[in-house]
Amino acid sequence: MAAPLISNPDASLDSGRKNKRLKIEDDRNPAANTQVRWRSDKEQRIYSTKLVEALRQVQVRQGSSSSSSPAGGRSVKEAADRVLAVAAKGATRWSRAILTKTGGGIPAVQRKVKVLSRLVPGCRKAPLPNLLEETSDYIAALEMQVRAMTALTQLLSGVPAPS
């Protein structure tokens, strides 16, 4: 004869579903939450000053390099995105993604070694000393191949070989 603690279990499930549904609807409309925040003058001033500082740093970095960088526009965009993400304080997914993104990738020498290892057959996973040795041997073999094919084309076309 003990009375159940929950008189209508279906009613408690319905209220939980309503709360969950309301939360999902709030998540679907993030513009309503962030709209006011990005329109304040204070946020705009802070973002603008930090953006100018970041662009100055990009300009200094590009000025110190002797050659003009073809990726100059990309570095400006990355600096602007990073400053915007800092202003967002990591509250959104896009800002966290920008802030956690590593810059630079692999160094230039390693990138060039990787390209070279793809050019020389059978050397994709070879260590650098072996790669350099194989590369010099491969270059000599290619030079011999070019000389042989040049001689062959001259012989077949009937043009005399240059001295």
Backbone bond lengths (Angstrom), bond angles and torsions (degrees), N, CA, C in turn:
res aa  C-N    CA-C-N  psi(-1)  N-CA   C-N-CA  omega(-1)  CA-C   N-CA-C  phi
1 M - - - 1.416 - - 1.511 112.03 -
2 A 1.244 117.81 10.81 1.460 120.52 179.40 1.513 109.21 -74.27
3 A 1.305 114.29 134.11 1.467 119.86 -179.25 1.529 109.35 -77.51
4 P 1.309 116.21 138.64 1.462 117.64 178.87 1.526 110.34 -66.96
5 L 1.314 115.13 147.33 1.462 120.05 -179.35 1.522 111.27 -67.49
6 I 1.305 116.34 -38.01 1.459 120.33 178.08 1.511 106.76 -106.33
7 S 1.313 115.74 116.38 1.455 118.90 -175.36 1.519 111.76 -72.35
8 N 1.330 117.19 -38.39 1.454 120.00 -179.23 1.533 108.43 -133.05
9 P 1.323 117.67 95.21 1.466 119.41 -176.92 1.528 112.51 -62.95
10 D 1.331 116.92 -29.34 1.463 119.15 179.48 1.525 111.54 -66.59
11 A 1.321 117.65 -32.25 1.468 121.32 -179.78 1.527 110.49 -66.62
12 S 1.344 116.80 -39.52 1.469 118.53 179.73 1.524 110.92 -68.93
13 L 1.320 117.67 -33.33 1.461 120.50 176.64 1.518 110.74 -67.20
14 D 1.350 115.61 -39.64 1.460 119.35 -179.90 1.519 111.54 -63.12
15 S 1.342 117.20 -41.59 1.465 119.13 -179.08 1.529 110.21 -66.94
16 G 1.325 117.92 -36.35 1.466 120.89 176.58 1.517 111.50 -64.81
17 R 1.324 115.70 -39.85 1.464 119.84 177.92 1.524 110.80 -65.17
18 K 1.349 116.01 -39.16 1.464 119.53 178.97 1.522 110.37 -62.68
19 N 1.334 115.94 -45.57 1.466 119.35 179.64 1.522 110.83 -61.21
20 K 1.316 115.87 -42.97 1.457 119.80 -179.89 1.527 110.36 -64.77
21 R 1.331 116.57 -41.80 1.460 121.06 179.66 1.529 110.16 -63.45
22 L 1.329 117.25 -42.58 1.466 120.34 178.62 1.522 110.77 -63.68
23 K 1.322 116.88 -40.08 1.465 120.40 179.14 1.525 110.62 -64.85
24 I 1.325 117.47 -41.72 1.464 121.06 178.56 1.520 110.20 -63.48
25 E 1.334 117.24 -41.65 1.465 120.06 178.70 1.519 110.95 -64.30
26 D 1.352 117.66 -37.03 1.466 120.55 177.14 1.520 110.73 -65.57
27 D 1.338 116.97 -38.54 1.461 120.81 179.25 1.517 111.82 -67.31
28 R 1.326 116.15 -31.25 1.465 119.52 -179.38 1.518 112.15 -72.54
29 N 1.313 118.16 -20.33 1.456 121.66 -177.19 1.532 109.97 -117.15
30 P 1.342 118.17 69.10 1.461 120.06 -178.31 1.520 112.23 -73.58
31 A 1.324 118.04 -17.78 1.462 120.78 -179.27 1.522 110.39 -63.67
32 A 1.306 117.21 -33.52 1.458 119.92 -179.78 1.525 110.96 -65.90
33 N 1.333 117.21 -33.53 1.457 121.17 -179.02 1.520 112.37 -77.57
34 T 1.321 118.57 -38.00 1.462 121.47 -172.95 1.514 113.44 -98.94
35 Q 1.302 118.17 -7.04 1.457 121.47 -174.47 1.525 111.21 -60.50
36 V 1.316 118.54 -47.29 1.452 122.12 -177.10 1.522 110.30 -68.78
37 R 1.309 116.92 -38.74 1.451 122.01 -174.48 1.519 112.05 -61.25
38 W 1.312 118.37 -42.65 1.460 121.28 -175.85 1.522 112.50 -81.05
39 R 1.310 117.79 -7.08 1.460 119.57 -177.42 1.523 112.98 -99.48
40 S 1.306 118.47 -1.27 1.462 118.76 -178.68 1.529 109.86 -75.56
41 D 1.319 115.32 146.37 1.467 120.81 -179.29 1.526 111.44 -65.84
42 K 1.312 116.24 -35.92 1.461 120.63 -179.49 1.532 110.45 -62.42
43 E 1.335 116.82 -48.19 1.470 120.72 178.05 1.522 110.70 -60.12
44 Q 1.321 116.69 -40.68 1.463 121.27 -179.40 1.527 110.77 -63.63
45 R 1.337 117.37 -43.02 1.471 120.65 179.59 1.521 111.17 -65.15
46 I 1.325 116.56 -44.37 1.468 120.61 179.72 1.522 110.00 -61.36
47 Y 1.327 116.32 -47.01 1.465 120.19 179.47 1.520 110.89 -61.61
48 S 1.318 117.13 -43.79 1.466 120.54 -177.30 1.523 111.67 -63.20
49 T 1.329 117.43 -43.81 1.467 119.10 -179.46 1.525 111.08 -66.79
50 K 1.322 116.81 -41.09 1.467 119.05 178.88 1.523 111.40 -67.49
51 L 1.328 116.78 -34.84 1.461 120.41 178.12 1.522 110.64 -65.49
52 V 1.322 116.93 -43.51 1.466 120.25 178.81 1.529 110.34 -62.04
53 E 1.338 117.38 -41.86 1.469 120.68 177.95 1.527 111.00 -62.03
54 A 1.322 116.85 -44.40 1.464 120.65 -179.28 1.521 111.11 -64.82
55 L 1.330 117.36 -39.97 1.465 120.22 179.38 1.523 111.20 -68.19
56 R 1.331 117.44 -33.36 1.470 120.01 174.69 1.525 110.43 -63.55
57 Q 1.328 116.48 -42.09 1.465 119.95 179.13 1.521 110.89 -63.66
58 V 1.320 117.32 -39.44 1.465 120.88 177.51 1.519 109.62 -63.31
59 Q 1.328 116.35 -42.29 1.463 120.89 -179.68 1.525 110.48 -64.33
60 V 1.328 117.64 -40.67 1.465 121.18 178.68 1.520 109.99 -64.29
61 R 1.330 117.20 -43.43 1.471 120.63 179.38 1.517 111.47 -63.00
62 Q 1.323 117.13 -40.68 1.465 120.44 -179.86 1.514 110.83 -72.13
63 G 1.330 117.78 -33.15 1.461 121.26 178.78 1.515 111.95 -69.83
64 S 1.339 117.35 -30.58 1.460 120.42 -179.09 1.522 111.98 -75.24
65 S 1.330 117.87 -25.91 1.462 119.62 177.66 1.520 108.80 -78.83
66 S 1.343 116.30 138.70 1.462 120.68 -173.82 1.523 112.54 -70.75
67 S 1.318 118.03 -36.03 1.462 120.14 -179.35 1.516 109.87 -98.10
68 S 1.319 115.86 152.75 1.463 119.08 178.13 1.522 108.52 -74.89
69 S 1.309 115.74 130.90 1.457 121.10 -175.31 1.524 110.43 -82.94
70 P 1.345 117.98 127.55 1.456 118.89 176.85 1.522 111.95 -70.19
71 A 1.337 116.99 -18.03 1.456 120.86 -179.06 1.521 110.91 -95.13
72 G 1.328 118.42 24.16 1.457 121.85 -178.61 1.510 112.29 -61.34
73 G 1.323 117.11 -42.30 1.457 120.78 178.61 1.510 111.89 -64.64
74 R 1.308 116.37 -35.79 1.460 120.69 179.46 1.524 110.39 -66.51
75 S 1.335 116.94 -40.41 1.460 119.13 -179.21 1.526 111.21 -67.66
76 V 1.326 117.18 -34.00 1.467 120.43 176.10 1.523 109.65 -65.74
77 K 1.338 117.05 -44.14 1.464 120.77 179.87 1.526 110.68 -63.69
78 E 1.338 116.84 -42.61 1.458 119.91 -179.85 1.522 110.99 -64.35
79 A 1.329 117.24 -39.60 1.464 120.37 178.19 1.524 110.61 -64.52
80 A 1.324 116.66 -43.74 1.469 120.35 179.71 1.527 110.80 -64.78
81 D 1.325 117.42 -41.68 1.466 120.83 178.89 1.520 111.16 -63.91
82 R 1.334 116.56 -42.09 1.457 121.12 -178.94 1.532 110.79 -63.30
83 V 1.330 116.57 -43.22 1.466 120.04 178.76 1.523 110.30 -64.58
84 L 1.320 117.24 -40.23 1.462 120.79 178.77 1.528 110.61 -64.07
85 A 1.329 116.95 -39.50 1.463 120.82 179.16 1.527 110.95 -67.06
86 V 1.333 117.05 -37.83 1.465 120.06 176.98 1.524 109.75 -64.65
87 A 1.329 116.49 -40.13 1.465 120.09 178.51 1.525 110.93 -64.46
88 A 1.327 117.30 -31.47 1.468 120.90 178.33 1.519 111.86 -75.91
89 K 1.332 117.03 -12.33 1.465 124.16 176.33 1.522 113.02 60.86
90 G 1.319 117.40 28.59 1.455 120.94 176.43 1.514 114.13 68.28
91 A 1.321 117.25 21.25 1.463 120.15 -177.19 1.520 112.60 -79.20
92 T 1.318 118.03 -18.19 1.459 121.27 -177.64 1.520 110.02 -120.10
93 R 1.314 115.69 164.35 1.465 120.30 -178.50 1.514 111.83 -63.69
94 W 1.336 116.73 -43.87 1.465 119.26 -176.57 1.517 110.67 -63.43
95 S 1.347 117.22 -37.46 1.462 118.64 -179.14 1.526 110.87 -70.24
96 R 1.325 117.48 -38.95 1.470 119.71 177.24 1.517 110.77 -65.95
97 A 1.332 116.96 -37.53 1.468 120.16 179.06 1.520 110.80 -63.87
98 I 1.315 116.98 -41.89 1.467 120.27 179.60 1.520 110.32 -66.79
99 L 1.334 117.04 -41.78 1.456 120.16 -176.99 1.523 112.72 -70.63
100 T 1.327 118.32 -29.40 1.460 120.04 -179.26 1.517 112.92 -88.72
101 K 1.330 116.97 -11.00 1.461 120.43 -178.72 1.526 109.57 -66.32
102 T 1.320 115.72 130.75 1.458 119.47 177.50 1.514 109.08 -83.65
103 G 1.281 115.70 143.19 1.456 119.72 -178.22 1.513 111.58 -100.02
104 G 1.299 115.89 158.91 1.450 120.36 172.33 1.504 115.67 89.67
105 G 1.310 118.26 -47.49 1.455 118.87 -175.04 1.520 110.76 75.83
106 I 1.328 116.56 -144.40 1.457 119.76 -178.71 1.524 109.86 -88.04
107 P 1.329 117.44 150.43 1.463 120.90 -179.43 1.526 112.12 -61.87
108 A 1.327 115.69 161.38 1.462 121.72 -174.06 1.526 111.98 -60.90
109 V 1.320 118.11 -41.82 1.471 120.39 -178.24 1.521 110.24 -63.59
110 Q 1.323 116.94 -45.35 1.463 119.70 179.59 1.524 111.01 -63.85
111 R 1.337 116.48 -37.44 1.461 120.38 178.31 1.527 110.14 -62.87
112 K 1.323 117.06 -42.21 1.464 120.67 -179.12 1.526 111.51 -70.58
113 V 1.318 117.30 -35.96 1.467 120.64 176.16 1.523 109.69 -63.92
114 K 1.323 116.26 -39.29 1.465 120.19 178.94 1.527 110.83 -63.63
115 V 1.340 116.98 -43.19 1.465 120.90 178.09 1.519 109.91 -63.07
116 L 1.328 117.01 -44.67 1.467 121.14 179.77 1.525 110.87 -61.57
117 S 1.326 116.70 -40.55 1.468 119.19 -179.43 1.524 111.44 -65.44
118 R 1.318 117.47 -25.68 1.466 120.09 176.76 1.521 111.77 -80.39
119 L 1.327 116.98 -25.15 1.465 120.13 -179.47 1.525 112.48 -77.19
120 V 1.325 116.52 -35.47 1.464 120.74 -178.08 1.527 108.20 -89.13
121 P 1.335 117.68 119.73 1.467 120.46 -177.87 1.528 112.43 -59.56
122 G 1.322 115.93 134.78 1.457 121.77 175.77 1.513 114.60 80.09
123 C 1.319 118.89 11.75 1.469 120.63 -175.78 1.521 113.74 -119.56
124 R 1.303 117.87 21.36 1.469 118.81 -177.30 1.512 113.02 -61.27
125 K 1.312 117.42 -36.39 1.461 119.77 -176.62 1.518 112.27 -114.19
126 A 1.311 116.93 17.48 1.467 120.62 -178.61 1.523 110.26 -77.05
127 P 1.333 117.60 144.29 1.464 119.91 175.03 1.534 110.49 -67.44
128 L 1.317 116.99 161.38 1.462 122.28 -172.64 1.530 113.49 -56.78
129 P 1.339 121.00 -46.98 1.477 118.64 179.72 1.534 112.58 -59.94
130 N 1.324 116.65 -42.44 1.465 120.13 178.39 1.522 110.60 -66.45
131 L 1.326 116.92 -38.70 1.458 121.53 179.00 1.523 110.57 -61.17
132 L 1.324 117.19 -44.40 1.468 120.32 -179.76 1.527 111.26 -65.36
133 E 1.316 117.03 -40.66 1.469 120.82 178.32 1.529 110.63 -64.52
134 E 1.325 116.06 -46.36 1.465 120.38 178.92 1.529 111.11 -63.66
135 T 1.331 116.82 -36.50 1.462 120.88 -179.98 1.520 110.88 -64.33
136 S 1.337 117.13 -45.06 1.472 119.32 -179.93 1.530 110.50 -63.96
137 D 1.317 117.41 -39.27 1.461 120.78 177.82 1.531 110.71 -66.76
138 Y 1.334 117.02 -39.98 1.460 121.95 -179.64 1.526 110.82 -66.16
139 I 1.334 116.90 -39.10 1.469 120.59 178.12 1.524 110.28 -62.57
140 A 1.339 116.54 -43.96 1.469 120.12 178.48 1.531 110.59 -61.77
141 A 1.330 116.73 -40.96 1.465 120.25 179.39 1.529 110.72 -65.95
142 L 1.329 117.56 -39.54 1.466 120.52 178.20 1.525 111.69 -66.22
143 E 1.342 116.85 -38.47 1.470 119.95 177.55 1.527 110.43 -62.10
144 M 1.339 116.33 -42.60 1.456 120.35 177.99 1.528 110.28 -62.96
145 Q 1.325 116.91 -40.63 1.462 121.51 179.48 1.530 110.63 -63.30
146 V 1.332 117.33 -41.60 1.467 121.12 178.77 1.523 109.99 -63.55
147 R 1.343 117.62 -43.92 1.472 120.59 178.87 1.526 110.75 -61.58
148 A 1.325 117.18 -42.93 1.464 120.77 -179.14 1.526 110.87 -66.04
149 M 1.311 117.78 -42.45 1.470 120.43 -179.64 1.523 111.11 -69.68
150 T 1.320 117.58 -34.77 1.468 120.65 176.71 1.523 109.88 -64.11
151 A 1.326 116.19 -45.40 1.466 120.39 178.74 1.527 110.53 -62.78
152 L 1.317 116.37 -39.92 1.462 120.87 -179.72 1.526 111.25 -65.31
153 T 1.336 117.63 -44.67 1.468 120.00 179.20 1.521 111.31 -65.40
154 Q 1.313 117.49 -36.69 1.468 120.14 178.41 1.520 110.47 -68.27
155 L 1.301 117.07 -38.88 1.457 121.57 179.40 1.526 110.53 -65.84
156 L 1.351 116.68 -42.78 1.458 120.56 -178.06 1.526 112.50 -74.51
157 S 1.321 117.96 -30.65 1.464 120.22 -179.20 1.522 112.28 -86.30
158 G 1.299 118.47 -13.47 1.462 122.38 178.58 1.517 113.61 82.50
159 V 1.322 118.36 9.28 1.463 121.65 178.17 1.525 107.82 -84.50
160 P 1.342 117.13 134.07 1.467 118.55 179.29 1.535 111.66 -66.24
161 A 1.295 116.20 145.65 1.457 122.25 -179.15 1.521 110.36 -72.60
162 P 1.349 117.08 137.36 1.464 119.43 176.99 1.525 109.89 -71.35
163 S 1.303 115.93 147.63 1.468 120.48 -177.60 1.463 111.94 -76.30
